Amino acid sequence: MDRAQLPLNALRAFEAAARHLNFTRAGLELCVSQGAVSHQVAQLERRLGTRLFHRLPRGLALTDEGHALVPVVADAFDRVAATLDQYADGRFREALKVGVVGTFATGWLLPRLAAFARAHPGIDLRISTNNNRVDLAGEALDFAIRFGDGAWHGTHAEPLVAAPMSPLCAPAIAARLKTPTDLVHEPLLRSYRADEWARWFDAAGVAVPVLRGPIFDSSALMATAAAAGQGIALAPPSMFARELAAELLVQPFDIQIDAGRYWLTRLMSRPESEAMARFRAWLTDESEAGATQGSNTGVFIGLGHPDLTPSS
């Protein structure tokens, strides 16, 4: 069908009727009468040469042809509506969808977002968080910030921020910790990666104790439990700078295990838009600026993983 001949009013009536399965409720949504909706749908059916609804005594039911048409029409209207929303303040704002592993979102990205918004007012940044499991294609993400080795199939990965891990705990617990051996007598909060504490104790030169205690799927949640005095977390201090500055958490020892790096990732098949390029450049500049400001200078060893579920 020629684009100029598209029956837009009839398609709107059909889409609303398909959602409500009722001409009256569709008319209320569209601010027209039930008869007007029924008339528009009937015109569309005549134009297509097929029935889209079964008219029932108490409503409507989609025919097979109607079921086939609904998702196409709904998606088209959703996309138009989303684009028009980008003009809400009188100028175009390009949407940018970014999935972020939760620890990085709260500990590094969120404190910097106001600066990004000031520098790039034309970008509508949309953030969703995860526990390091992300589907770029399935979630229609432009970027995902995640932790790992940078090797994800079909994905371009750009290194951002390293995140070595060290014990973190409440001040009351830290006060009774004199040497790394003292940790053996404290509750040790754990992730699903069973080797993290073992490798830290190896780095400290201490025999690995029998590990018991709650297991968390989020470093942020584990650090919250540690701040509440429920035990000692093994987490990246760089992601909890605010809590450390406020003395909600304390890093009792300098010994750290090298936990690798956060990466900015996108599908190789996804062309980089102008908004993506600007966000990537800003993020890279911010991570490099943070690296030059210095960090804790403890002992580093091995590889760890501050975000607790496996990379995908």
C-alpha positions in Angstrom: 0.0 0.0 0.0 1.3 3.4 -0.9 2.4 5.4 2.2 0.3 8.3 1.1 -2.8 6.1 1.2 -2.3 4.7 4.7 -5.6 4.9 6.6 -4.1 6.3 9.9 -7.3 7.0 11.7 -8.6 3.6 10.9 -5.4 2.0 12.1 -5.6 4.0 15.3 -9.1 2.8 15.9 -8.1 -0.8 15.1 -5.2 -0.8 17.5 -7.2 0.7 20.4 -10.0 -1.8 19.8 -7.5 -4.6 19.7 -6.1 -3.6 23.1 -9.5 -3.2 24.7 -11.4 -5.8 22.7 -14.3 -3.4 23.0 -15.4 -0.6 20.6 -16.9 1.5 23.5 -13.7 1.5 25.6 -11.6 2.2 22.5 -13.9 5.2 21.7 -13.5 6.6 25.2 -9.7 6.4 24.8 -9.8 8.1 21.4 -12.5 10.6 22.5 -14.9 9.5 19.8 -18.1 7.5 19.8 -18.4 3.7 19.8 -20.0 4.0 16.4 -17.1 6.0 15.0 -14.6 3.3 16.1 -16.8 0.6 14.6 -17.1 2.5 11.4 -13.3 3.1 11.1 -12.6 -0.6 11.7 -15.2 -1.7 9.2 -13.7 0.6 6.6 -10.2 -0.9 7.3 -11.6 -4.4 6.9 -13.2 -3.5 3.6 -10.0 -2.0 2.4 -8.0 -5.0 3.4 -10.6 -7.5 2.2 -10.6 -9.5 5.4 -12.2 -9.5 8.8 -10.0 -8.3 11.7 -12.5 -9.0 14.5 -15.2 -11.5 15.4 -18.1 -9.5 16.7 -19.3 -11.3 19.9 -22.3 -10.6 22.1 -20.0 -9.3 24.9 -17.1 -7.8 23.0 -14.6 -8.6 20.3 -12.2 -11.3 19.5 -9.3 -10.9 17.0 -9.3 -13.1 13.9 -6.0 -14.6 12.8 -5.6 -11.7 10.4 -6.2 -9.3 13.2 -3.6 -11.0 15.4 -1.0 -10.7 12.6 -1.7 -7.0 12.2 -1.8 -5.9 15.8 1.9 -6.1 16.7 3.0 -4.3 13.5 0.6 -1.4 14.1 1.2 -1.1 17.8 5.0 -1.1 17.3 4.7 1.6 14.6 2.6 3.9 16.9 4.9 3.2 19.9 8.0 4.2 17.8 6.3 7.4 16.6 5.2 8.3 20.1 8.7 7.6 21.5 10.3 9.8 18.9 7.8 12.6 19.4 8.5 12.4 23.2 12.0 13.4 22.4 10.7 16.8 21.3 9.0 17.4 24.7 11.0 20.4 25.6 10.9 22.0 22.1 14.1 20.4 20.8 15.1 17.0 19.7 16.8 14.7 22.3 18.4 11.5 21.1 17.6 8.6 23.3 20.5 6.4 24.5 19.8 3.2 26.4 22.6 1.9 28.6 22.5 -1.2 30.8 24.9 -1.0 33.8 26.0 -3.5 36.3 24.5 -2.3 39.7 27.7 -1.8 41.7 29.2 0.4 39.0 25.9 2.3 38.5 25.7 3.3 42.2 29.3 3.6 43.0 30.7 5.3 39.9 28.2 6.4 37.3 25.3 7.9 39.2 27.4 10.6 40.9 28.7 11.8 37.5 25.4 11.8 35.6 24.5 15.4 36.4 27.7 16.5 34.8 26.9 14.4 31.7 23.5 16.0 31.4 24.9 19.5 31.6 27.5 18.7 29.0 25.1 16.9 26.6 21.6 18.3 27.1 20.5 16.8 23.7 20.9 13.2 24.9 18.1 11.4 26.7 20.1 8.9 28.7 18.0 5.9 29.9 19.7 3.7 32.5 18.8 0.1 33.5 20.7 -1.9 36.1 21.6 -5.6 36.2 23.8 -8.1 38.0 26.2 -8.5 35.1 23.9 -10.5 33.0 22.7 -8.6 30.0 21.3 -9.2 26.6 22.3 -6.2 24.4 20.1 -7.3 21.5 17.1 -8.6 23.5 17.0 -5.5 25.7 17.6 -3.1 22.7 20.5 -1.5 24.5 23.0 0.8 22.8 25.6 0.0 25.4 26.2 -2.2 28.4 28.7 -1.5 31.1 29.8 -4.8 32.7 32.6 -6.6 34.4 34.7 -9.3 32.9 37.7 -9.9 30.7 36.3 -8.0 27.7 35.7 -11.1 25.6 32.0 -11.3 24.8 31.1 -12.9 21.4 30.0 -10.4 18.8 30.7 -7.5 21.1 33.1 -4.6 21.0 34.5 -3.9 24.5 36.4 -0.8 25.6 38.2 -0.9 29.0 37.0 1.6 31.6 37.8 1.2 35.3 39.8 -1.4 37.3 38.2 -2.6 40.5 40.6 -4.4 42.9 38.9 -5.9 46.0 39.6 -5.6 49.7 37.8 -6.3 52.9 35.2 -3.6 53.9 33.4 -3.5 57.2 31.6 -1.3 59.8 33.9 0.8 62.0 33.0 -1.3 65.1 34.2 -4.4 63.5 37.3 -2.7 62.1 38.3 -1.6 65.6 38.9 -5.2 66.6 40.9 -6.2 63.5 44.6 -5.9 64.2 46.0 -8.4 61.6 44.5 -10.3 58.7 44.4 -13.4 60.9 41.6 -11.7 62.9 39.2 -12.0 60.0 39.1 -15.7 60.6 36.9 -15.1 63.7 34.4 -12.7 61.9 31.4 -13.4 59.7 32.7 -13.2 56.1 30.0 -12.1 53.6 30.4 -14.0 50.3 29.5 -13.9 46.7 28.8 -16.9 44.5 32.4 -17.0 43.4 33.7 -19.3 46.0 37.4 -18.5 45.5 37.4 -14.8 46.3 38.0 -15.0 50.0 40.4 -17.9 49.5 42.6 -15.9 47.2 42.5 -12.8 49.4 43.7 -14.9 52.4 46.4 -16.4 50.2 47.5 -12.8 49.3 47.6 -12.0 53.0 49.6 -15.1 53.9 46.9 -16.5 56.1 45.5 -20.0 56.1 42.0 -20.1 54.5 39.3 -20.6 57.2 36.1 -22.6 56.7 33.8 -20.1 55.0 30.3 -19.7 56.3 27.8 -16.9 56.1 25.2 -15.4 53.7 25.8 -15.3 50.0 24.9 -12.3 48.0 24.3 -11.7 44.2 25.2 -8.0 44.4 28.3 -6.3 45.8 26.2 -3.2 46.6 23.8 -5.3 48.7 26.8 -7.1 50.4 28.4 -3.8 51.2 25.1 -2.5 52.7 25.0 -5.6 55.0 28.7 -4.9 56.0 27.9 -1.3 56.9 25.0 -2.6 59.1 27.6 -4.7 61.0 26.5 -8.1 59.7 30.0 -9.1 58.6 32.9 -8.3 56.4 32.5 -7.8 52.6 35.1 -8.4 50.0 34.4 -5.7 47.5 36.0 -2.9 45.4 36.7 0.1 47.6 36.7 2.4 44.6 33.0 1.6 44.1 32.2 2.6 47.7 34.2 5.9 48.1 31.2 7.8 49.5 30.6 5.1 52.2 34.3 5.1 53.1 34.5 8.9 53.2 31.4 9.0 55.5 33.0 6.2 57.7 30.0 4.0 57.1 32.5 1.5 55.9 36.2 1.0 56.7 38.9 -0.7 54.7 41.0 -2.3 57.6 43.8 -3.6 55.5 45.6 -2.4 52.3 45.9 -5.9 50.8 43.8 -6.2 47.6 43.3 -8.7 44.9 43.2 -7.4 41.4 39.6 -7.7 40.4 40.0 -6.9 36.7 38.0 -4.1 35.0 34.7 -2.7 33.9 34.1 -2.5 30.2 31.8 -0.4 27.9 30.4 -2.9 25.4 28.2 -2.7 22.4 27.2 -5.1 19.6 29.6 -5.1 16.7 26.6 -5.1 14.4 25.3 -1.9 16.1 26.4 1.2 14.2 27.6 3.9 16.6 25.2 6.9 16.6 26.3 10.4 17.5 24.8 10.0 21.0 26.7 6.8 21.5 30.0 8.4 20.3 29.5 11.3 22.7 28.7 9.1 25.7 31.6 6.8 25.0 34.0 9.8 24.7 32.7 11.3 27.9 32.8 8.0 29.8 36.4 7.4 28.6 37.5 10.9 29.7 35.9 10.4 33.1 37.5 7.1 33.7 40.9 8.3 32.6 40.5 11.4 34.9 39.6 9.2 37.8 42.6 7.0 37.2 45.0 10.0 37.3 43.7 11.0 40.7 45.2 8.0 42.3 43.7 5.1 44.2 44.6 2.9 47.2 48.1 1.6 46.9 47.9 -1.8 48.6 49.2 -5.2 47.6 47.6 -6.5 44.4 47.5 -10.1 43.3 45.5 -12.3 40.9 42.1 -11.8 39.3 38.7 -11.4 41.0 35.2 -10.3 40.2 33.3 -7.6 42.1 30.0 -8.1 40.4 28.9 -11.4 41.6 27.0 -13.2 38.9 28.9 -14.6 35.9 29.4 -12.5 32.8 27.1 -13.3 29.8 
